[in-house]
Amino acid sequence: MRPYFETHGTTNGPHILMVHGFLSSRSQWRINLPALTGVAQPVLLELLGHGRSPAPEAEEPYRVASYIAAFEEIRRSLGAERWLVCGQSFAAGLAIQYAIEHPERVMGVVFTNSISALSDKDDPERAAAQEERARSLQEGGRAALEALRIHPRHAKRFPEAIKAEMVADAERIAPEAILRSIALTSPDLSIAHRLGEVRVPTLLVNGTWEKRFQPMRAKVAAELPGIRIEDLEGGHSINIEAAEGFDSTVTQFIAEVAR
């Protein structure tokens, strides 16, 4: 079952697939569209169970391999021979794994702070945290979902209009799909052991205020030769919190790789 996606812009620039993180939606990128549509054609995809995407009961659509196959199907449907991919937070692991599996189709990959992508694959601390999160959601349902720290209603550094749209989109989230995502997608998001397999130009836009992520930034810098890292003052949702810096960095990257 294919996730919901929509295209923006009429430029002759390349398509760029943009995938948001956990409990977010297409509105994650709303603030960036004016700049990005000047150089590219953003393709905004919503994760299963989020926003306008379906929330299938079957397990298979939630697996990382199924997302990668869905990305390829969308690329073909757009008639794009090659494109860029951008993953925020939870989706960074999806974007990078897609680039690893289909380097001939990817001009470049952009990602932001992502604990899920850069934690060790068998990190027991992260696995325990995910189990606790799933238990809380099973017992508390939507109320527990809204209580999660990463829910957009708790954002403190978002423009009010963006936050309001994200909170409204969060009302569409299917709690049962979140549980499937935790059980079926999350365990395979890590690319910490695959950094040496990345063969396409890569940009990390790093929010320096997220201290927990900074050792992972150092790991990427050491193990992914040629990566470009842009450090910006802001936290986890750096594309919103430092939108001007994000837009400038990403539009320059797009122009460079598109040449």
N, C-alpha and C positions, 0 to 999 in steps of 0.2 A: 504494500500500500504506500503510495508516494506521498511525501509531506507536501504541505501547501507551500507555494512560492509565487512571487510576483516580480516583474522586471520594472526598472525605472530608467529614465533617460532616453534620449534619442541620438546621443553622440555616436560617432563612428568608432569610438574607443572600445576596448575589449570588455567582455562581460566579466564581472567579478561576483562570485558566489559568496554571500555573506550570511553566516549562521551564528545566531545568538547563543547565549548561555542558558543555564538552568533557571527556570521560572521567569524567563524573559520572553520576548516576542520580536516581531519585525520592528517594533517601535524602539528597540535598542539602537537602531541605526538612523532614526528619523533626523536627528540633529546633524548627521554627517552627509545626508543626501545632497544638499545644495552644492557642496564642494565636489563630491565624488561623481555626480552626474556630469560634471564639466569635462571629465577625462575618461569616464568609463560608463558601462551599463550595469549598475548594481542589480543583482538577483537576490532578493531577500527571501530566505527560507525559514520556516518555522519548524522547530523540532516536533516530533510526534507528541500529541497530548497538549501542545502549547498553541496559543493563539487560534488560528483558523485550521490547523492541521488535524487530521483524524487521530483518534486514540484507539487503534486496533486492539482487539482482545488477544490475537495471536502473538506469540513471542518473537517470531522471526524478524518482523519489521524493525524491532528495537535493537537488533544486533548491529555492531559496528560495520560488519561486511554488508549488511542490507542498506545502511546509510550510504556507504561508498557506492554501491550499485545504483542507488537512487540519484546520487549526484551525477553519475555518468549518464543516466537516462535523461536527466534534465539538460545536461550539456548538449546531448544529441538533439533533443527537442528544440533547442534554441538555434541549432545550426552553427554552433561555435566549435571550430576546430581545436582551439586552445583558449583557455581563460585563466583567471586568477581565482584563488580561494582565500577566504578570510574567516577565521574562527575566533569567537570571543569566549573565554573561560571554558566551560564544559565542551564547547564545540571546537576548541583548538585541537584536541586529539583527533577529532573526526577530520578536520581540514588537513592536518599534517599526514595522517595515514592515507588519505585520498591522494595527496601529492606523492607519497612514497609508492603507492600502487599504480598510479597513472602519471608518471613524470612527463610522458610525451604529450599530455593534454594540459599541463599546468605551466603557465608562464612564471608564476611566482605564488608564494603563500605568505599570508599575513596572519599573525596571531597576537593575542594579548595575554596578560597574566592568567595562568591556568595551573592550579594545583593538580587537577585530575590528569592533565596531560603529562606533567613532569614529575609526579610522585613515582617512586619505584612501583613496578607492576604488582608486586606482592606485598606492598606496604601494609603491615597488620594494623597500624594505627588508623590509616584511612579506611580500611575495610571495616574496622570496628565502628568508626564514626558513621559510615554508610548504613550499617546494620541498625544502629541506634536511630538514625533518621527514618529508616523504613518502619521500624517498630512504632515510632511516634506517629507517623502518618497513618499506619494501619489502625491505631487506637483513636486518634484524634481527628482524622479526615481533613476537611477543608480548613477547620480552625487551626489544626496543627501546621498545615501548609502555610497559612498566613502568618503564623508565629515564627517561621524560620527566618533567621537573620538575613538571608539572601533574598527574601521576598521584596519586590520593589516598593512596597508600602513603607519599608524601613529606610529607604535611601535618604540621605541627608544632603548630598551635594549635587542633586539633579535639578535642572530647571523645572519649575512647577508644571509647565505644560507637558514636558516629556514624562515626568513622573506620573502625572494624571493618566496619560495614555497607557503607560506601562501597567499601572495598577488596574485600569479597566480591562486590558488584555489578560491580566493575570486571573480575572474572574472566569475566563474561558478555560483555564487549565483543568484537565481531568485528573483528579488525585490518583486514580487507579493507573493511569499512564505514567505518572511520576514514579509510582512503585515499580512498574515494569522497567522504566529507564534506570532506576537505581540497581535493580537486580540484573538487567541484561545488557545495558549499554555501559554503565560506569566501570565495571570490572575490566573492560578491554580498551579504555580510553588512553591508558598510559603509552607514551612513545619514548619514555626515558631511555629504554634499552635499544631504540631504533634510530637515534639521532644521526648515526653514521650513515644511514640509508637515504637521507634526504639529499636529493640531487638537483633541486631547483632553487632559484633565488628565494631567500627567506628573510622576512622582516618580523622582528618582535618589537611591539610597542609596549614598553614596560611602565606600569604605574609604580613609582618608587615608594609611595607611602604604604604599600602592602608589604610589610616586612617579612612575612612568612614566605613570600615568593622570591625574595632576592637571592637566596642560595641557589634556587632553580635557574634564575637568570644567569648566575655564574656558571652553572653546569652547561647551559646551552652555549654560552660564549666559548667555553673550553672544548666542547665536543662536536659542535656544528661549525666546521670551518666556513668562513665567508659569510656567516650570518650578519645581518645589519641589525643593530639594537638601538632603538631610540628611547632614552629615559626621559619620562615626563613626570612633572609633579601632579600626583593624583593617586587615586586608589584603584580598586579592582576594575571598575567600569571606566577605564581610562579614555575610551572613545567618547564618553559623555562628559566626564569630569575635566578633561583637557581637550575638548573637541577641536579647538583651533590647531593645536600642535599635532593631534592625531591626523586631522585632515591634510595638513601641510606635508607631513611625513609620508602618508599613504598615497596621496596624489603624485608626489615626486617618485615614489617607488613604482607606481603603475606606469608612469611615463617612461621610466628607465627600462623596465622589463618589456614593455610593449614595443620598444624600438628594436 
